[in-house]
Amino acid sequence: MGAEAPDPVDGSPPGTPWLSSAQLGPATIPNPSLANASASGLVVALEANFCRVALESVGPGGVDQLLCVRRTRLGKTGQQICVGDRVQVDGVDWTARRGAVAAVAPRSSLLARPAVANCNRVVVVMALVQPDLDPIQLTRFLLTAEATGVQVDLVLTKADLLAPQPLQDWRQRLAAWGYEPWLVSAQTGAGIEPLRQHLAVPGIAVLCGPSGVGKSSLLNALVPDLALRVGAVSGRLQRGRHTTRHVELFPIGAGGLLADTPGFNRPDLPADPVALVALFPEVRGRLGAGGCRFTNCLHQGDPGCAVGSDWPRYPHYLQCLEQVLAQEAAAKSRPAEPGLKQRGGRSEPRLDPRLRQISRKRQRQGDGPQGDGSTADLVAEEGEDRDWDPGALGSGPGGSMNPAPKP
């Protein structure tokens, strides 16, 4: 984020309700002593290099939101600001409604994609038709949601476009997976009110799912004053078009917040193949009843496996496991980038030869008749011993951090 903020640009649609101090909940950062220059609040949206912060208490002139940049020291320490963060804002200009985020409170949870902090539940939103519901894609989204460790809800939209019998078939199928789906229709309003009451509890609920499944339409039905922009599904590809460009929190009920997020069609699978099976609710009971014979069992029908293969999503599990193993093998075999070295399956930066200490052995050799003892010679010798190109010191235009080939 830059150091200066341009004129505030509020991308909210007309009539968007702002968050009250009651919906923000108790503060986790103590109120600063200088109320006219500092404030505390909740990040409700990220737009380009700026974030909008809803204040815990209304400031002078009735200001309840600020357009903020990030302090440079936060960027230097690698602290990222996410929607849902509770922050302290300094240097507040109440007239211009601007400020700078100076501190971020500790998080209770963090979703990597979409990036939302302090969420209490993940709501996976999928369409029954237009586009048709894909069991593999649905499984990937559910696995990503289960990996967060928070409560997971499943909402199936466009229920008005499917006959009653297919709806009942999907309900029974998903019940065998361990989920009780919410079947709703934003067009007819079917199932909207029970879902609104379910989500209108204190905390942050994150809506995630592919593009075109109707997340924005669902939000408009749950919070009628929003009037979010919606888009149609592509007729040729039967895929959704991106209409939501950033993550934003909207109030629902007494203290409830809903996060609308951009759609993405292929969520990332968890990296640990051993922990993958625990993300399937239908087999958690088998794992709890008795462990497998081997601690690193991948549950592929091996002798002594407690999970077995007689469960509905076993073929989906094998497909996801194969991809996770392939990703793990590719990561281990990937050569280190220039200036990096591989250690324990991860990449670490190589030490610049200019920063290396000359060993006492080399110093003694440099004092002998075989060398003149110059620092340049010793550094060059140290670089050769470590497969470093002496030209990598960066002192000349041909300097490079690539390792020198062995003779």
N, C-alpha and C positions, 0 to 999 in steps of 0.2 A: 504494500500500500504506500502511496505517496505521502509526502510530508505536508502537502497543502491540499485543501479540498476546494473544488470548483463550486459554482453555484449548485445548491441542492437540487437533485432531480429525483422526484418521488415517483416510482413506477407503479404505485398502487392504483387500482381502478377507483372511480368515484364511489364514495359511500363505504369504503373499506373500514370496518370498525377497528379502532386501535385497542390495545390491551390496557386494562385498568390495573391499578396496584394490587387489587384482590386476586386477579388472575396470575400475577407474577409470583405470588407466594412470598414466603419469608426470605429475607436477604441473606445471602451467604457471605457477603462482603460488608464490613461495617461501614455505616454512612460516614463520609468524610466530614471534617469539621467545617470546611468552607463550602457551604451549600450553594453559594453563587458561582463557584468555579468548578465544582466536582459533583458527580452524581453516580448512582448505581442503577443497573437495569439489566434487561435481557435482550440479547441479539435476536431480532425477529426476521431479518432478511440480510442477504449479502448481494450487493449489486456492483459489479465491476470491482473497483478497488475500495469500495465503501461498504459500511454496514449500518443498518438502521437499528437503533437501540430504543426499546420501550422502557421508560423510566419507572422505577418503583413508586415514586411520588411525583406529582405534578410540580413543575418548576415555575419560575416567574412568568407571568403572561399566559398561563395555562399550557405551557409546553409539556407534552408528554412523550415525544419522540425526538431523537437527535440523529442527524446524519454524521457518522464518525469515520475517521481514519485510524490507523494503528500506529502507536508509538514505535519509533525506530528500534528501540531496545528490545521490543517483543520480537521483531523480525530477526534481529541478530542472535537472539537466544533460541530461535526456531519455534516459537510459540505461534500456533495457528489459531485463528478465530473462526468458530463455526456457529451456525444457527443453533440456538439453544444454550449458548454460553451465557453465564452471568458475569458481567464485566463491570469494572470501575472506569468511569469516563472523567478525564481531567481537561482543563482548559476550555470549559464550556462557554460558548457564546450564545446566550439565551436569545438574543435578538435574531441572529442568523440561524439558530437551531443547529449548531455544529459543535463538535467536540473531538477528542482523541481518546481511544481506548488505551488505558495505561496498565491494566491488570486483568487477568482472567482467573476466575475462581476454579478450584479443583472440580473435575467432572465426575459424575457418577457412572456415566457410560458414554461411548462414542461410536457412532456408526461411520464406517469409512466411505461407503457409497450407498445412499447419499450421505454426505457429511453433515450429521446432526448430533449435537451433544445433549446429554442428560435426558434422553428419551426413555419413556416408560413402557412403550409397546410399539411393535412394528405391525402395520396393517398391510398385508399383501393383497393388492387389488388386481384381479384378472377378469377378463371378459369371457363369457360363455360362448359367444359368437362374435364375428366381425371385429377382430380376428378370432378364429376358432381356438378353443382352449387346448393347449398342447401340454400333455402330462409331463414331458421332460422339462420344458421351460418352467412349468409350475413347480416342479420338484427343485430346480435350481434356485428359484426365488425363495422357496420355503427353507431350503438349507442355509441360504445366506441370512435369512431372518432368524433362524434357530441359533446360528453361530453367535448372535449378539448376546444371548443369555437373558433377554427380556421377553415379556409376553408376546405371543404371536397370534394375530387374528387373520382370518382369510375371508375376503369379500369378493363375491362373484357378481359382476355387473351385467346389464343387458338381459336380465332374466325374463323380460317381457317378450323377447324374440325367440324363446325356446319353448317347446311344448311341455306340458306337465310331466309326462313320463320321462323324457330325457333329464329334466330337472331332478326328478326323484332318483334317477340312476346316478347322477353326479353326486347327489347328497349322500347316497349309500357308499359310493366308491370312496369319497373323501373321509367318511366316518371310519372306514377301514384303515385309512392313513393316519388317523388320530386327530382329525379336525372336524369341527362343526361349522360349516361355511355359512356366511350371511348372504342370502340371495336377494339382490336389490335391483331396482330399476329407477334410474334418474328421470326417465321420461314419464312413467306412470306414478312414481312415488312409492311403489311397493317396497316394503322393508326398510324405508328410509328412517321413519320415526323410531323403531326399536334400535336401529344402529346408532342414531343420534344419542339416545339415552345411554347406550353402552359406552360411547366414546366421551360423553360429557362428564368426565371425572377429572380431578386434578392431575396434571401431568401432561407430557408431550407424546402424542401419537404420530408416527411417521407413516405416510402413505407412500408405498413404493410398488412399482410394477412396470410392465412394458408401455411403450407409447401406444395410444389409441384405445386403451381399455376403459377410459372414461373416468380418470382420477379427478380432472378438473370439473367434469359434469357432476360427479359425486359430491365434490366439495360445494358446488353451487346449490345442490339439493340439500345438503346438511346445513349450510350457512347461506340462506337465500340472499343476503345483502352483498355478497362478494361480487357476483357477476363476472367471474373469471372467463377469459377467452378460451373457447374450445375449438377443436378441429375435427374434421371427418377422417375416416379411415380410407386409405388409398384403395380405389376400386380394382386396380390391376394387381398390386402386390398384396393386398389385404394386410397392410401394415399401417400402424399409426403414424401420424405426423407430429413432430415435436411442437407443442404449444407452450409448455412451461419451460422457462429458461433459467430459473434460479429457485433455490429453496426459500420458502417463506412460511412463517407461522401465522395461523389464523385462530381467533378465539372461538370456542364452542362450549356452551354451558358455563357452569360456575367453576372456573379454574382450568378447564380443559383447553388444550391447544392442539391444533392439527397442522402438520407440516406437509405442504404440497411440494413435490419434488419432480425434477425432470425425469422422463421415462428413459429406461435403458433396457434393451432386449436380451442381453446375455450377462447375467451377474456372474461374478467370480466365485469359484468354488473354494472351500476352505483348503488350506495348504497341507494340513496334517492328514495323511490317509488313514492312520490308526483311529483318529477321533471322528472320522466321517460318519460312521454308522450310528454314533450316539445322537446325531442330529435328526434321526428318523424316529418320531414319537412312537410308532407302532412296535418298535423292538427294544425300547428302553427298559421295559419290564423284564425282558429276557436277560439283558445285561445285568440288571440288578439282582435277579434271582440267583445267578451263578455265573462266574466269569469263565472265559474260554480257557482251554488248556494252556495256550501260549499267550503271553501278555501282548505280543505284537501281532496277534491274529488279525487278518484282514477280512475274515468272514466270507471266504470264497468256497465254502463247502468242505473245508479241511476237517480231518478227524479231531474231535474234541471241541468243535466250535459250538458255543452256546446259542448263537443267533440262528443258525440254520438258513434254509432257503425257502421255507414255506410261508412267505409273507408277500403281500401284493406288490410292493415296490422293489422287490429283490432285483429284477432286471434293470430298473432305473439305478439302483445302488451300484451294480456292477459297471454300468456305463459311466457313472460319475467317478467311481474309483479308478477306472482305467485312465480317465483324463487327468485325475489328480496325480497318479503315478507317472504319467507321461510328462506332466509339468515339473514334477520333482526331479526326474531324470534329466530333463533338458536344462534345469537350473544348475545341476551339478556338473554337467558336461560343458556348460557355456564357458568359453575362455574369458579370462579377466580382461576388462577394458584397459586401455592405456593408462598407466598411472595407478592401476589397482592390482591387487594380488588376491588369490583365493585362499581362504583359511576357514576350515570347518563348514564348508558349503556356503559361505558368504564372502562378499567382496570387501576388502579393506584397502584404504589408500596406502600406497607405497611412500616410504619416507624419502623426501628429497635428499639426494646425495650431499647437497650443501649443508644439511643439518646433521649429517652423520659425524660421530666422534671417531677420530683416528685411533685405532687400537694401539696398545703399548708395543705389541709385536711389530707392527708396521713402523712405529716410531723408532724402535731399535734398529730395524732394517734400514730405515732412512738415514740413520746416523753412520751406517757402515759405508764401505767403499763402493757398494753396488749402486748407490743412488746419491743424489746431492742433498736429499733431505727436504726438498721444497714441498710446501703444502699442496701445490697443484699435482705433483707427482703422487703424493700419498693419497689424495682424494681420487685420482684416476685409478690407482691400484685398488683402492677400496671398491670403486665402481665396477672394475673388472671382476673382482671376486664375487660380487653380488649380481652378476649378469646385467649390469647397468651400462648404458651407453654414456661415456664421459661427456658427450655433447648434450646430454640431457640436463645439464646444469642451467640451461636457459640463458647463458651469457651471450650467446650468439644467435643469429637468425636461424641456424639449423638445429637449435636445441629441441629435444623431444623427450617425452616421458616414456617412450616405448622401450622395452627391454632389448638389449643388444643380443643378436643371435650368437650362440656358442660356436666356436670354430670347430 
